[in-house]
Amino acid sequence: MNPLSPSTSPASDLDAVLAAVQALPPQALSAVVQAALVRLRPPVVSVVARSGTGKTTFLEALVRELMGRGLRVGVLKHHAHPTPFDTPGKDTYRLAEAGAAVVIGVGPVEVAVFRREGGAERVDAVITREAAGLDLVLTEGYRRGPYPKIELHRSTRSDTLLCQADELLALVSDRRWPLAVPQFGWEDTAGVADFLVAWRAGHRG
């Protein structure tokens, strides 16, 4: 036998692992699945700003820049109002109202998953479950959350920042601030993307 050849193939190794996992009792299986999802959870950065500053427009440009660098990016939108995302009267909404635990809409260009659950206090669990395997997750909002933050600031909106310096991963503004954090202009989404790629590499390492 060639000493450089592995004694088993990756496929047979995977089959053995799957067989062992499938033999676990349901409670242990759930714990294994959760542990695997946690290991696959991507780094998270919150993009925060005062209302009307332009978070969504900036995020659109930033996501395109990150995708152009080969990253698979997820975005979590903070919805502060106690109303569902789904549209009342739609079939998916009616089925959820009827009591379905999960309603999944599948179409030619999009899959939508609706769960009736309180996710505002469980953001980390939602990211772990829904974004496992992605390279990076950006949250729009969650200023009081635990994740490192990029603040977007415009002088026309405020003359102060929302975040303390020790909360900031970076700052995007139309002026310079006397802070020891990376700072970028509003048009420099490419620079912010390069910064996040480097930060993610260090974060993963």
Protein Blocks (a to p, Z undefined) as FASTA:
>chain_A
ZZkbcfbdfklmmmmmmmmmmmpcfklmmmmmmmmmmmmpccdddddddehilpmmmmmm
mmmmmmmnopacddddddfbfcdfbdghiaklmmmmnopabdcdddfkbccddddddfkl
mmmmmmmmmmgoiabdcdeejklbmbdcdddddfkloccdfbdfklpmbdcdfbdcdddb
ddddfklmmlmmmmmmmmmmmmmZZ
